[in-house]
Amino acid sequence: MSKFTENVSAYMSAKKIKKNYISLKTGFDTSKLSRVLNDKQPATEDEMTLISNALGHDCAYFLQDDFSAPTDQLKSGKVALCYIGNPTESQKATFNKLVELAENMENIVSAKANFYEAIGVTHYESN
């Protein structure tokens, strides 16, 4: 296995990134991507660049001899539950709005439950 494909595979495995994601980001069909990542078809420099960029890095990152796949960062609370690549400022703003919406929804649901509890209603239909 080439150093590039070995390191990419280790990275994808560590980050739990599926080939379908890379296929969507690069435009490769999944069978071609599988052939490249399994070293059944040599990757061109352009293909390596597309794959690296889809994973948020440059080729040099995946060509390191002393490459170390990232460890599970979920325990540290530093990453989200899914990898979305490098988000744009617009995507970050949308994410923040969604988080705010979810927090507001939680406040509304809690307020409704507290209101019913305060007036002594033990069973109510949630709509």
Helices and strands as residue ranges (DSSP letters): H 3-15, H 19-26, H 30-37, H 45-54, H 59-62, G 74-76, H 89-118
